[in-house]
Amino acid sequence: MIATTHKADKQEAMSKLRAMELDQIAEWLGRLPEEKWERLFLVSWPTLAKKCGVVEEDLLHTR
């Protein structure tokens, strides 16, 4: 089993959103509390969260 555990931090996620020209969502993300931003981002914008690297992806290899 191989697991990738890179998770974007808040600033990295905001930069990716701005690169996608989603400045308003990046500003919203910036205003969220540090201890809750990942969960709120995942609940509100699951597809964007994944594109920004917030979601951990596990790659399973079975025999």
Contacts in CASP RR format, 6 or more apart in sequence:
PFRMAT RR
TARGET T0000
AUTHOR 0000-0000-0000
METHOD contacts of the structure
MODEL  1
MIATTHKADKQEAMSKLRAMELDQIAEWLGRLPEEKWERLFLVSWPTLAK
KCGVVEEDLLHTR
1 58 0 8 1.000
1 59 0 8 1.000
1 60 0 8 1.000
1 61 0 8 1.000
2 59 0 8 1.000
2 60 0 8 1.000
2 61 0 8 1.000
3 56 0 8 1.000
3 58 0 8 1.000
3 59 0 8 1.000
4 56 0 8 1.000
4 57 0 8 1.000
4 58 0 8 1.000
4 59 0 8 1.000
5 56 0 8 1.000
6 53 0 8 1.000
7 38 0 8 1.000
7 53 0 8 1.000
7 54 0 8 1.000
7 55 0 8 1.000
7 56 0 8 1.000
8 16 0 8 1.000
8 52 0 8 1.000
8 53 0 8 1.000
8 54 0 8 1.000
10 29 0 8 1.000
10 30 0 8 1.000
10 34 0 8 1.000
10 37 0 8 1.000
12 52 0 8 1.000
12 53 0 8 1.000
13 26 0 8 1.000
13 29 0 8 1.000
13 41 0 8 1.000
13 49 0 8 1.000
13 52 0 8 1.000
13 53 0 8 1.000
13 54 0 8 1.000
14 26 0 8 1.000
14 29 0 8 1.000
14 30 0 8 1.000
15 26 0 8 1.000
16 51 0 8 1.000
16 52 0 8 1.000
16 53 0 8 1.000
17 23 0 8 1.000
17 25 0 8 1.000
17 26 0 8 1.000
17 29 0 8 1.000
17 48 0 8 1.000
17 52 0 8 1.000
18 26 0 8 1.000
20 51 0 8 1.000
22 48 0 8 1.000
25 45 0 8 1.000
25 48 0 8 1.000
29 37 0 8 1.000
29 41 0 8 1.000
30 37 0 8 1.000
32 40 0 8 1.000
32 41 0 8 1.000
38 49 0 8 1.000
38 54 0 8 1.000
41 48 0 8 1.000
41 49 0 8 1.000
41 52 0 8 1.000
41 54 0 8 1.000
42 49 0 8 1.000
42 54 0 8 1.000
42 55 0 8 1.000
46 55 0 8 1.000
49 55 0 8 1.000
END
